[in-house]
Amino acid sequence: MASSHSQPSFENDPHFERTSRERISHLPDDSEIWQNLKQAIAASSGFERWRLERSTDGRLSGLNLDHLVRYYLRETLETLAY
Protein backbone atom coordinates (compact mmCIF):
# COMPACT_ATOMS: atom_id res chain seq x y z
CA MET A 1 0.00 0.00 0.00
CA ALA A 2 1.31 3.47 -0.83
CA SER A 3 2.37 5.67 2.00
CA SER A 4 0.15 8.63 2.76
CA HIS A 5 3.22 10.60 3.82
CA SER A 6 3.89 13.35 1.30
CA GLN A 7 7.17 15.13 0.84
CA PRO A 8 7.26 18.78 1.83
CA SER A 9 6.92 21.21 -1.02
CA PHE A 10 9.87 23.52 -1.64
CA GLU A 11 7.34 26.26 -2.36
CA ASN A 12 6.36 26.25 1.31
CA ASP A 13 9.96 26.42 2.50
CA PRO A 14 10.57 29.86 4.09
CA HIS A 15 14.22 29.75 3.01
CA PHE A 16 13.20 29.20 -0.62
CA GLU A 17 10.69 32.05 -0.44
CA ARG A 18 13.24 34.49 1.00
CA THR A 19 15.89 33.47 -1.55
CA SER A 20 13.44 33.92 -4.42
CA ARG A 21 12.49 37.42 -3.26
CA GLU A 22 16.17 38.35 -2.94
CA ARG A 23 16.91 37.16 -6.47
CA ILE A 24 13.92 38.99 -7.90
CA SER A 25 14.96 42.21 -6.21
CA HIS A 26 18.28 42.07 -8.09
CA LEU A 27 16.72 41.62 -11.53
CA PRO A 28 16.88 44.56 -13.93
CA ASP A 29 13.64 46.37 -14.62
CA ASP A 30 11.51 45.45 -17.62
CA SER A 31 12.81 48.27 -19.80
CA GLU A 32 16.40 47.11 -19.39
CA ILE A 33 15.40 43.53 -20.16
CA TRP A 34 13.50 44.68 -23.27
CA GLN A 35 16.49 46.76 -24.48
CA ASN A 36 18.84 43.79 -24.14
CA LEU A 37 16.36 41.38 -25.72
CA LYS A 38 15.64 43.78 -28.58
CA GLN A 39 19.36 44.16 -29.34
CA ALA A 40 19.87 40.38 -29.29
CA ILE A 41 16.92 39.82 -31.62
CA ALA A 42 18.07 42.57 -34.00
CA ALA A 43 21.50 40.91 -34.21
CA SER A 44 20.04 37.49 -35.05
CA SER A 45 20.21 36.02 -38.54
CA GLY A 46 16.46 35.37 -38.48
CA PHE A 47 15.67 39.04 -37.91
CA GLU A 48 18.14 40.15 -40.58
CA ARG A 49 16.61 37.72 -43.11
CA TRP A 50 13.09 38.85 -42.17
CA ARG A 51 14.11 42.48 -42.58
CA LEU A 52 15.70 41.87 -46.01
CA GLU A 53 12.60 39.97 -47.19
CA ARG A 54 10.45 42.96 -46.27
CA SER A 55 12.78 45.70 -47.45
CA THR A 56 10.29 46.69 -50.17
CA ASP A 57 7.34 46.80 -47.76
CA GLY A 58 6.47 50.47 -47.46
CA ARG A 59 4.65 49.88 -44.17
CA LEU A 60 7.93 49.04 -42.43
CA SER A 61 10.09 51.77 -43.90
CA GLY A 62 10.95 54.49 -41.44
CA LEU A 63 10.04 52.43 -38.37
CA ASN A 64 12.47 52.44 -35.48
CA LEU A 65 14.13 49.28 -34.20
CA ASP A 66 11.61 48.89 -31.38
CA HIS A 67 8.67 48.69 -33.80
CA LEU A 68 10.54 46.46 -36.26
CA VAL A 69 11.37 43.93 -33.56
CA ARG A 70 7.75 43.97 -32.38
CA TYR A 71 6.51 43.30 -35.93
CA TYR A 72 9.08 40.52 -36.32
CA LEU A 73 8.03 38.88 -33.06
CA ARG A 74 4.34 39.17 -33.92
CA GLU A 75 4.82 37.57 -37.34
CA THR A 76 7.05 34.86 -35.92
CA LEU A 77 4.55 33.98 -33.23
CA GLU A 78 1.66 33.99 -35.70
CA THR A 79 3.62 31.60 -37.93
CA LEU A 80 4.35 29.30 -35.02
CA ALA A 81 0.67 29.30 -34.06
CA TYR A 82 -0.29 27.60 -37.35
Buried (B, 14 or more C-beta within 10 A) or exposed (E): EEEEEEEEEEEEEEEEEEEEEEEEEEEEEEEEEEEEEBEEBBEEEEBEEBBEEBEEEEEBEEEEEEEBBEBBBEEBEEEEEE
